[in-house]
Amino acid sequence: MSMKKTDLYKNLALVTAQRMKNSAKTPKLTATEKATSKKELAKANPLLASLMGKAKTK
């Protein structure tokens, strides 16, 4: 007796969900880390800096 296709997909979904549950969670950034990462992004990308309101006018 072989497994039905729906049983195989259900098993695959359960395995995937279990892996996601057990995967290492990434640490959340603190406010100071967010601020520095935004500043670094703004320095690297002038268009982003202008959208953020930190563009330097010449």
BAKOLMI-393549 format. One record per residue (C-alpha): residue number from 1; x, y, z; residue in one letter. Coordinates in Angstrom, 3 decimals, always signed. Example, Ala and Ser with C-alpha at 12.3 -4.5 7.8 and 13.67 -1.06 7.14 Angstrom:
<sites>
SITE num        u        v        w residu
SITE   1  +12.300   -4.500   +7.800      A
SITE   2  +13.670   -1.060   +7.140      S
</sites>
This chain:
<sites>
SITE num        u        v        w residu
SITE   1   +0.000   +0.000   +0.000      M
SITE   2   +1.562   +3.269   -1.101      S
SITE   3   +1.026   +6.708   +0.308      M
SITE   4   -1.387   +9.044   -1.420      K
SITE   5   -0.090  +12.215   -2.993      K
SITE   6   -1.955  +14.325   -0.427      T
SITE   7   -0.280  +12.411   +2.394      D
SITE   8   +3.124  +13.089   +0.869      L
SITE   9   +2.414  +16.822   +0.604      Y
SITE  10   +1.058  +16.906   +4.153      K
SITE  11   +4.199  +15.161   +5.404      N
SITE  12   +6.398  +17.597   +3.482      L
SITE  13   +4.507  +20.567   +4.918      A
SITE  14   +4.871  +19.244   +8.460      L
SITE  15   +8.597  +18.678   +8.019      V
SITE  16   +9.031  +22.185   +6.614      T
SITE  17   +7.052  +23.741   +9.458      A
SITE  18   +9.121  +21.840  +12.011      Q
SITE  19  +12.363  +23.038  +10.417      R
SITE  20  +11.139  +26.638  +10.447      M
SITE  21  +10.156  +26.321  +14.097      K
SITE  22  +13.535  +24.921  +15.085      N
SITE  23  +15.644  +27.251  +12.964      S
SITE  24  +17.841  +29.795  +14.665      A
SITE  25  +16.081  +33.097  +15.135      K
SITE  26  +17.877  +36.258  +14.086      T
SITE  27  +18.426  +38.803  +16.840      P
SITE  28  +16.436  +42.026  +16.568      K
SITE  29  +18.313  +45.263  +16.022      L
SITE  30  +18.373  +47.824  +18.774      T
SITE  31  +17.491  +51.461  +18.115      A
SITE  32  +21.132  +52.540  +17.918      T
SITE  33  +21.993  +49.735  +15.495      E
SITE  34  +19.032  +50.704  +13.291      K
SITE  35  +20.163  +54.327  +13.269      A
SITE  36  +23.722  +53.468  +12.288      T
SITE  37  +22.595  +51.062   +9.578      S
SITE  38  +20.279  +53.747   +8.143      K
SITE  39  +23.135  +56.265   +8.152      K
SITE  40  +25.418  +53.814   +6.378      E
SITE  41  +22.741  +53.106   +3.765      L
SITE  42  +22.152  +56.808   +3.249      A
SITE  43  +25.873  +57.451   +2.739      K
SITE  44  +26.096  +54.665   +0.190      A
SITE  45  +22.987  +55.666   -1.759      N
SITE  46  +22.317  +59.370   -2.463      P
SITE  47  +18.825  +58.671   -3.792      L
SITE  48  +17.890  +56.947   -0.565      L
SITE  49  +19.399  +59.834   +1.386      A
SITE  50  +17.221  +62.308   -0.516      S
SITE  51  +14.139  +60.233   +0.243      L
SITE  52  +15.069  +60.124   +3.899      M
SITE  53  +15.443  +63.928   +3.920      G
SITE  54  +19.162  +63.906   +4.636      K
SITE  55  +20.386  +64.981   +1.225      A
SITE  56  +23.222  +67.446   +1.051      K
SITE  57  +22.567  +70.315   -1.315      T
SITE  58  +25.402  +71.801   -3.342      K
</sites>
